[in-house]
Amino acid sequence: MFRAVLAALVAAVLVMGALSTGASAGSGVKRVIDEKPPKQVTYNAFKLKGTISEPQADGTVLPYAKQKVKILKKACGSCKWKVVKKVKTDASGTFKTRLFAPAKGRWKWRSKVDGSNGYANTKGKVWTLYFD
């Protein structure tokens, strides 16, 4: 009888610990990604420019300087996002990259910053590029 009660208590403690860890893993403050719509620079190339900043506890905002930004692409609505490029921000938190449109069909693009230092994963707007 004692073993059964002890096993039940240990199981309850483990379940509570797993639930509290899972809840706090994704509950960080998000960075702010401010992107302008892609601008066409050549026939099939577009330029994406954005700024990333980190809100602070005292209400100020610092630039996400000299850090990695992932550029993700997917070819269809049910396809998974794939990392196609990694770019770095400059000292003011600005990043620039070229996006390409396919000759036929549509590609969706987005930027992403991985979570670190108490910040959660942050994703930018989804941009769809295509030709009519």
N, C-alpha and C positions, 0 to 999 in steps of 0.2 A: 504494500500500500504506500509506504513512504517513497519508494522508487518511482511509482506512477505520479505522485504529486510533485516530486522533485523534477521529473522529466517534463511535466506540463508547465511548471514554472520556468524552467530553462527555455523551453520552446516559446513561451509567451514573451520572455525577455528578448530572445533573438528576433522574433517577428517585429516587436516594437522598435528595436534598433535598426532593422532593415527599412522599416517604413520611414523613420525619421531621417535616415541617411538619404533615401531616395527623394524625399521632399525637399531637402536642402541642396541637393546636387544641382538642380537647374534653376534655383531661385536666387539668381544674382541680379545685380543692376545691369541693364543693357547699355552698350555704347550707342552713340547717336551717329547714324550714317545719313548724310545729306548729299544726295546725288542729283545732278542735272540730267534731263533726258539725253540719250545718246545723240550726237550730232554727226551727220554724214560728212565724211572727209574725202572719200573716193567712191567709186562705183559700188563696191560691196563692203566697205569698211566704215565703221562708225567709231567715234571717240567718246568714251565714258569718263567723266570726271566727277569726283566726289570728295567730300571731306568727312573725316571721322573724328569724333571728340568723345571725351570721357567725363561724364558728370561726376562731381565730387560731393562729399557729404555736406560741405559748407555752402553749397549752391553755386560754386564756380564751375567752369568747364575748362578742361585742359585738352590740348590737341593729342591725338593718338600718333605721336611722332616716331618715325623710323621703325615702323612695325609692319608685319605681313598682313596682306589682304588677299583672300582667295577669290578668284573669279570662277564661277560655276556656270555650266551650260547643260541644257537638256534639249532633246530633239522632239519630244512629244509630251503630251500631258501625263501619261502614265509612266514615262521613263524616269529614272533616277537622276538626280543632279550629279554631275561629274566635275571635278576640279580640272580646269584646262590651263590655268595660269595663276601664278603667284606674283603679286606686285608689292612694292613697299611704299609706304607713305613718306612724305618729306617732313621737314621739321615742323610745318604747320598742320600736319595731319591730312594733307591732300594727296590723292592718288589719281593717276591717269592711265588709261589703257585703251587699246583698240579692240573692238568687237566686230565680228564679221557676220554677214547675212548669207545664207545658202542661196544657190542659184534657184532651187525649187524648194518649197516647204517653208517652215518657220523654225527658228531656234529661240529658245528662251534663255536669258542671261540674268545673273544676279551676283552681287558681291556678298562676301561673308567674312566675318572676323570671329575667330575661335575665342572661347572664353578663357580668361586668365586673370589673376590678381583680384579675385572677387567679382569679376564681371562675367555675365552669361554670354553664350553664343549670340551673335547679332547678325541678322541678315538684312540686306538692302532690298530695294524695290525689284520686282521682276520686270524685265524689259523684253519685249518680243520684237525680233527683227526679221523682216521678210521683204520680198519684192512682189509686186502685183504683175 
